[in-house]
Amino acid sequence: MSVILGIDPGVATVGFGVIESAGGRSRFINCGAITTPAHTKLSSRLDRIYHDMLELIDTFKPESIAIEELFFNTNITTGIAVAHGRGVVLLAGFERQVPMYEYTPLQVKQAITGYGRADKRQMMEMVRRLLNLKSPARPDDASDALALAITHARFSGSLLNTEGGRNECSTI
């Protein structure tokens, strides 16, 4: 049995999802979001994310953290903000000595729906079904974080990983 913490990084909102994985099955434990107030200094927002991450790790004691790999689309400003938030998440995991693994949005969509171009609605519905939830996880960032945790549960049980392959986060 393995506890996995999925993280959808950001600065305004950091989605988190906690699952337990065993024997190819995933069970929902908790999900939610770390939020930071708008119009607050970036350093203050990052401090809050960092300390809330430490609290999440200390509370749920995950064996691994799955985090979305940074993906720059057209808005580089948003990407830079996400990178700041992602950095403090990585620092918190490193400090607590929890192995971290990164997955691209394409990998997550393929693992959850079997289709790399699935839309947000399809992803949320599949996460709901896979975890046997009555309704989709909210906020959307929490659902994305649960998808990351499920993706890691599926990848970590693959033959590639059990035979010595590693997808540990390259930024550590």
Secondary structure by P-SEA (a helix, b strand, c coil): cbbbbbbbccccbbbbbbbbbcccbbbbcccccccccccccaaaaaaaaaaaaaaaaaaccccbbbbbcccccccaaaaaaaaaaaaaaaaaaaaaccbbbbbcaaaaaaaacccccccaaaaaaaaaaaacccccccaaaaaaaaaaaaaaaaaaaccccccccccccccc
